[in-house]
């Protein structure tokens, strides 16, 4: 049977490893603040993430089902446009998602599915 001291030691070791793994990236970034590659990644990463999210959201959609393709394309276009104009990822994702959900849940059922 495991005694309390062993449980405490296991929890302490797990805690130290978890905290260390979370701190190491911040320590490395502080050391590499003048690195040109890291600065390039910081500058280009949000745009790359937005592009990957847009590709992923269209990954499983078939082009032949136009009723569900058009709202998705409209939401993605709005997201890309807002991000292009504001460079605010949270705002663009939020408004794009809201527009897509509005079109899919309110506009399409009321206008096309009667």
Order of alpha helices (4+ residues) and beta strands (2+ residues): alpha-alpha-alpha-alpha-alpha
